[in-house]
Amino acid sequence: MALRLGSVAALDQETVTELKRKGVGTRPRYLQQQPEWLVANIAGISPAVEAEARARIIAEATAFPERCDDTLRRVLRVGSAECTVVSTGCDGVDGLLGGGARTAELTELVGLSGTGKTQLCHQLAAIAGHGQGRVVYIDTNSSFSADRLAEIAAARGLSVDAVLAAVECRRATDAASVLRQLYRLLATVGTDPRAAVIVDSVAAVFTPVLARQHAKGSAMLTEAGLVLRALATTGRCAVITTNFGFRGHGGVERPGLGATWGSAVHTRVCLSRTPSRDREACLVKSTRRPTGVAAAIGITPAGIIDT
């Protein structure tokens, strides 16, 4: 994908020149701006022009391409002191991930309802918030619980006050509000460092848009993927999302949101129930670790533990 704005058909040359004068000279920089700011500050951009330009930029990035030098930079960062590993608090899951969720990567937890995705997000937030820095928890389905966060912290001997002070919950009830929150985070990566950003769940807000207006939903989902990847690679924080699972043909569990979204994710862990009613975590996608490896886990007052 070309980074220059000059090749975006919706933007004339005069508008592109004005954008460059105001520091918005590339497609990534354009996507980082709030649509309202562009309409208010750039004379040649109306709401309709802005929407068309944004959609065209996003449409050309739907395959989430990653240049070879970007891939090398990300891989080198993962193996360097620049990379921070955020433990999940469960040895089995940490073993699958190579120590925990990592910066420079977008990690997704996927599974059917009740398999422990939100529990693991709370646990990771408590551990990161206790010793590694601030955590932003974007809650899209009202599943965040400060009481549960405190319970996990207390059960693990962590300072409850420190954890509650470090974890900031932001409510987002639709896809547009999630994007606004993500852009605000991306705009402050250099001035407001965070140990982790958690979005629980991506599927809850994007699935309804995909069902009603598939083209619009696909563009918005692609945009979310681009911003989340940017947060992971430039914000030096662990980025964790959750996604619904469903049973496809033959009863096989599959992740929601489709293949395009799947290509945005660097690491994917599938959580499922076992016949004994315990849970299992299986690494199904990774750029660093062997996939198909599973760990037996369970949910307790202390959170997710090995069983």
C-alpha positions in Angstrom: 0.0 0.0 0.0 1.4 3.4 -1.0 1.8 5.7 2.0 1.4 8.9 0.0 -2.0 10.7 0.2 -1.6 12.0 -3.3 -2.9 8.7 -4.8 -6.1 8.8 -2.8 -8.8 9.6 -5.4 -11.1 11.4 -3.0 -8.5 14.0 -2.1 -7.6 16.7 -4.7 -4.0 18.1 -4.8 -4.9 21.4 -3.0 -6.4 19.4 -0.1 -3.3 17.1 0.0 -1.0 20.1 0.1 -3.0 21.6 3.0 -2.9 18.3 4.8 0.9 18.1 4.4 1.2 21.7 5.8 -0.6 20.6 8.9 1.5 17.5 9.4 -0.8 14.9 7.8 1.2 13.9 4.8 0.8 10.1 4.8 -2.0 7.6 5.0 -1.1 6.3 8.5 -1.1 9.9 9.7 -4.5 10.5 8.1 -6.0 7.5 9.8 -4.6 8.7 13.2 -6.7 11.9 12.9 -10.2 12.2 14.2 -12.7 12.7 11.3 -14.2 15.7 13.1 -10.8 17.4 13.3 -10.2 16.9 9.5 -13.6 18.3 8.6 -13.1 21.3 10.9 -9.5 22.1 10.0 -9.0 21.2 6.3 -11.0 23.4 3.9 -11.3 20.8 1.1 -12.7 18.0 3.4 -16.4 17.7 3.9 -17.9 14.8 6.0 -18.7 13.0 2.7 -15.1 13.5 1.3 -13.6 12.4 4.6 -15.7 9.2 4.8 -14.8 8.3 1.2 -11.1 9.0 1.7 -10.9 7.0 4.9 -12.8 4.1 3.3 -10.5 4.0 0.3 -7.3 4.1 2.4 -8.7 1.3 4.6 -9.9 -0.8 1.7 -6.4 -0.9 0.3 -5.1 -2.2 3.6 -7.6 -5.0 4.2 -5.0 -7.7 3.8 -2.9 -6.1 6.5 0.3 -6.2 4.5 3.6 -6.0 6.4 6.8 -5.1 4.6 9.8 -7.3 5.1 11.7 -4.5 7.0 8.7 -4.0 9.3 8.6 -7.7 10.0 12.3 -7.8 10.8 12.0 -4.7 13.0 9.1 -6.4 15.0 10.9 -9.7 15.3 14.1 -8.0 16.5 12.2 -6.0 19.0 10.5 -9.1 20.4 13.9 -10.6 21.1 15.5 -7.5 22.5 15.4 -5.6 25.8 12.8 -3.3 24.2 10.3 -6.1 24.5 8.2 -6.3 27.7 6.5 -9.6 28.5 3.3 -9.3 30.5 2.6 -12.5 32.4 -0.9 -13.8 32.3 -0.4 -15.3 35.8 -1.0 -18.8 34.5 2.2 -20.8 33.9 0.5 -23.0 31.3 -0.7 -20.0 29.2 2.6 -18.2 29.7 4.3 -21.3 28.4 2.3 -21.2 25.2 3.1 -17.6 24.7 6.8 -17.8 25.5 6.5 -16.0 28.9 3.3 -14.0 28.4 1.7 -11.4 26.1 4.4 -9.4 24.4 4.8 -5.8 23.2 5.1 -5.5 19.4 2.4 -8.1 19.0 -1.4 -8.2 18.9 -2.6 -11.1 21.1 -6.1 -12.4 20.8 -8.1 -14.7 23.1 -10.9 -16.5 21.3 -13.5 -18.9 22.5 -17.1 -19.7 23.2 -18.9 -17.9 26.0 -17.8 -19.0 29.5 -14.4 -20.3 28.5 -12.4 -17.8 30.5 -11.5 -15.0 28.1 -12.7 -12.1 30.4 -11.3 -13.9 33.4 -7.9 -14.0 31.8 -8.1 -10.3 30.8 -8.8 -9.3 34.4 -5.9 -11.4 35.6 -3.5 -10.0 33.1 -4.7 -6.5 33.9 -4.1 -7.1 37.7 -0.6 -8.5 37.2 0.5 -5.8 34.7 -1.1 -3.0 36.8 0.7 -4.2 40.0 4.3 -4.1 38.8 4.6 -2.9 35.2 2.5 0.2 34.7 -0.9 1.6 33.7 -3.4 -0.6 31.9 -6.3 0.6 29.8 -9.2 -1.9 29.7 -11.7 -1.1 26.9 -15.0 -2.8 28.0 -17.5 -3.2 25.2 -20.0 -5.6 26.7 -20.1 -4.5 30.4 -18.1 -7.5 31.5 -15.4 -5.5 33.4 -15.7 -5.9 37.2 -13.6 -3.9 39.6 -14.7 -6.3 42.4 -13.4 -9.3 40.3 -10.1 -7.4 39.7 -9.7 -6.8 43.4 -10.5 -10.4 44.2 -7.8 -11.7 41.8 -5.3 -9.2 43.2 -6.0 -10.1 46.8 -5.9 -13.9 46.1 -2.5 -13.5 44.5 -1.0 -11.3 47.2 -1.0 -8.2 45.1 -1.7 -4.7 46.4 -5.4 -4.2 45.7 -5.1 -0.4 45.9 -2.2 -0.3 43.5 -4.0 -2.5 41.0 -7.2 -0.6 41.1 -5.3 2.7 40.7 -3.3 1.4 37.7 -6.2 -0.2 35.7 -8.4 2.3 33.9 -11.7 1.0 32.5 -13.2 2.8 29.5 -16.7 1.9 28.3 -17.3 1.7 24.5 -20.7 0.5 23.4 -20.3 0.5 19.6 -17.6 0.2 16.9 -17.3 3.9 16.4 -16.6 4.6 20.1 -14.0 1.8 20.2 -12.2 3.4 17.2 -12.3 6.8 19.0 -10.7 5.3 22.1 -8.0 3.6 20.1 -7.1 6.7 18.2 -6.8 8.6 21.5 -4.5 6.0 22.8 -2.4 6.0 19.6 -2.1 9.8 19.8 -0.5 9.7 23.2 1.9 6.7 22.9 4.9 8.9 23.4 3.6 10.9 26.3 1.4 8.5 28.3 3.1 5.0 28.4 1.0 2.0 29.3 1.9 -1.6 30.1 -1.1 -3.1 28.4 -4.2 -2.2 26.4 -7.1 -4.7 26.5 -10.2 -4.7 24.3 -12.9 -7.0 25.6 -14.4 -7.7 23.2 -13.8 -6.7 19.6 -16.5 -9.0 18.3 -19.2 -7.6 20.5 -19.2 -4.2 18.8 -18.1 -5.1 15.2 -20.3 -8.1 14.6 -23.6 -6.1 14.6 -22.1 -3.6 12.1 -20.9 -6.4 9.8 -24.4 -8.0 10.0 -26.2 -4.7 9.0 -23.7 -3.1 6.6 -21.0 -5.6 5.7 -18.8 -3.2 3.6 -18.9 -0.5 6.3 -18.3 -3.0 9.0 -15.3 -4.5 7.2 -13.8 -1.1 6.7 -14.2 -0.2 10.3 -12.8 -3.6 11.5 -9.8 -3.2 9.2 -9.2 0.3 10.6 -9.4 -1.1 14.2 -6.8 -3.8 13.3 -4.4 -1.2 11.8 -4.6 1.0 14.9 -4.3 -2.0 17.3 -1.2 -3.2 15.4 0.2 0.3 15.6 -0.3 0.5 19.3 1.4 -2.9 19.7 4.5 -2.0 17.6 5.0 1.7 18.4 3.4 2.0 21.8 5.6 -0.7 23.4 2.7 -2.1 25.3 1.0 -5.5 25.2 -2.3 -5.4 23.2 -4.8 -8.0 24.0 -8.2 -8.5 22.4 -11.0 -11.0 22.8 -13.1 -12.6 20.1 -16.2 -14.8 20.0 -15.9 -18.4 18.9 -18.6 -20.4 17.2 -19.2 -24.0 16.1 -18.9 -24.3 12.3 -19.4 -27.3 10.0 -19.0 -30.6 11.9 -19.0 -28.9 15.2 -15.5 -27.5 14.8 -14.9 -24.3 16.9 -13.9 -21.3 14.7 -13.0 -17.7 15.6 -15.4 -15.0 14.7 -14.9 -11.9 12.5 -13.5 -13.8 9.5 -10.2 -14.4 7.8 -9.3 -10.7 7.2 -9.5 -9.9 10.9 -7.5 -13.1 11.6 -4.6 -11.8 9.5 -4.4 -8.7 11.8 -3.6 -10.9 14.8 0.0 -11.9 15.5 -0.9 -14.4 18.2 -4.1 -16.2 18.9 -5.0 -18.4 21.9 -8.2 -20.5 21.7 -10.0 -21.2 25.0 -12.4 -24.1 25.2 -14.2 -26.4 27.6 -13.0 -30.0 27.9 -15.3 -33.1 28.5 -14.4 -32.9 32.2 -15.8 -29.3 32.2 -12.4 -27.8 32.9 -10.9 -25.5 30.3 -8.1 -25.8 27.8 -5.9 -23.1 26.2 -4.4 -23.9 22.8 -2.0 -21.7 20.8 -3.5 -21.7 17.3 -1.6 -18.9 15.7 1.9 -17.4 16.4 4.8 -15.9 14.5 7.3 -17.1 17.1 6.0 -20.3 18.9 4.9 -23.8 17.8 1.1 -24.0 17.3 -1.2 -26.8 18.3 0.2 -26.9 21.8 -2.4 -26.9 24.6 -2.4 -26.4 28.4 -5.1 -27.5 30.9 -6.5 -24.6 32.9 -9.3 -23.9 35.3 -11.1 -20.9 36.8 -10.8 -20.2 40.5 -11.3 -17.2 42.9 -7.6 -16.4 42.2 -8.3 -16.4 38.4 -7.0 -18.8 35.7 -4.7 -21.5 37.1 -3.1 -24.7 35.8 -5.0 -27.9 36.4 
